[in-house]
Amino acid sequence: MAPTREKALTERDFERLLIGARRIDDANQRLEAHAAILIGGRLGLRPGEVTHLSESWIDWQRQMIRIPEHHPCKKGRNGGLCGYCRQAVEQQQRHGSEDTIEELTAQYWQPKTAAAARSVPFHFSSRVRVALDLLVDEYSGWPYSFSTLQRRLNRALELAPNLEPETTSPHGLRATAASYHAGRGLDMAALRAMFGWEDLETARQYLNVDGAMTRRALSSIH
């Protein structure tokens, strides 16, 4: 986990990345980059969750994204699996799965773990709400595969002031969200639930990063 956490952005760099997204000339690409950065960097969705995001996942009344246990992937060539899901199927095969290729294919898309099927609130951020609304209005969800997500992020990094191309990644945006919420005092159980981690140790590592726990403790007594 350490390499991913090292790509977590500070709040200042996160704003710089959003500036980069807003500098993209093409209006649709600008919308896509902006939404992907906010969904990853504030809600903490995994890249596979972002790329399979569907309007059917969104509960607008409760302002939550409900990540399901299964969502048929048709983002690849001729309506088949996208590259992200194909890699997951191949990985299962390499690890000795007894299921046939057809059975494995029928399982995707699915979250990384059982704990990853969860509800992620977005009521706390008007920017996220607007980005989701625009994305759904234009495409009914994320319209493309993982490779396009990566390209949109790379373009935003290229155009962002004072950021290097390798500053962050789709997984780094998830780490950015975890650091953001942990730094604001989201407790361990809530952090674990929001990010879909199976164990508490991952949440604990984010809570301890950069002295956030010590700072909150000092603030509470002084």
Rosetta blueprint (number, residue, H / E / L):
1 M L
2 A H
3 P H
4 T H
5 R H
6 E L
7 K L
8 A L
9 L L
10 T L
11 E H
12 R H
13 D H
14 F H
15 E H
16 R H
17 L H
18 L H
19 I H
20 G H
21 A H
22 R H
23 R L
24 I L
25 D L
26 D L
27 A H
28 N H
29 Q H
30 R H
31 L H
32 E H
33 A H
34 H H
35 A H
36 A H
37 I H
38 L H
39 I H
40 G H
41 G H
42 R H
43 L H
44 G L
45 L L
46 R L
47 P H
48 G H
49 E H
50 V H
51 T H
52 H L
53 L L
54 S E
55 E H
56 S H
57 W H
58 I E
59 D E
60 W L
61 Q L
62 R L
63 Q L
64 M E
65 I E
66 R E
67 I L
68 P L
69 E L
70 H L
71 H L
72 P L
73 C L
74 K L
75 K L
76 G L
77 R H
78 N H
79 G H
80 G L
81 L L
82 C L
83 G H
84 Y H
85 C H
86 R H
87 Q H
88 A H
89 V H
90 E H
91 Q H
92 Q H
93 Q H
94 R H
95 H L
96 G L
97 S L
98 E L
99 D L
100 T L
101 I H
102 E H
103 E H
104 L H
105 T H
106 A H
107 Q L
108 Y L
109 W L
110 Q L
111 P L
112 K L
113 T L
114 A H
115 A H
116 A H
117 A L
118 R L
119 S E
120 V E
121 P E
122 F L
123 H L
124 F L
125 S L
126 S H
127 R H
128 V H
129 R H
130 V H
131 A H
132 L H
133 D H
134 L H
135 L H
136 V H
137 D H
138 E H
139 Y H
140 S L
141 G E
142 W L
143 P L
144 Y L
145 S L
146 F H
147 S H
148 T H
149 L H
150 Q H
151 R H
152 R H
153 L H
154 N H
155 R H
156 A H
157 L H
158 E H
159 L H
160 A L
161 P L
162 N L
163 L L
164 E L
165 P L
166 E L
167 T L
168 T L
169 S L
170 P H
171 H H
172 G H
173 L H
174 R H
175 A H
176 T H
177 A H
178 A H
179 S H
180 Y H
181 H H
182 A H
183 G H
184 R L
185 G L
186 L L
187 D L
188 M H
189 A H
190 A H
191 L H
192 R H
193 A H
194 M H
195 F H
196 G L
197 W L
198 E L
199 D L
200 L H
201 E H
202 T H
203 A H
204 R H
205 Q H
206 Y H
207 L H
208 N H
209 V H
210 D H
211 G H
212 A H
213 M H
214 T H
215 R H
216 R H
217 A H
218 L H
219 S H
220 S H
221 I H
222 H L
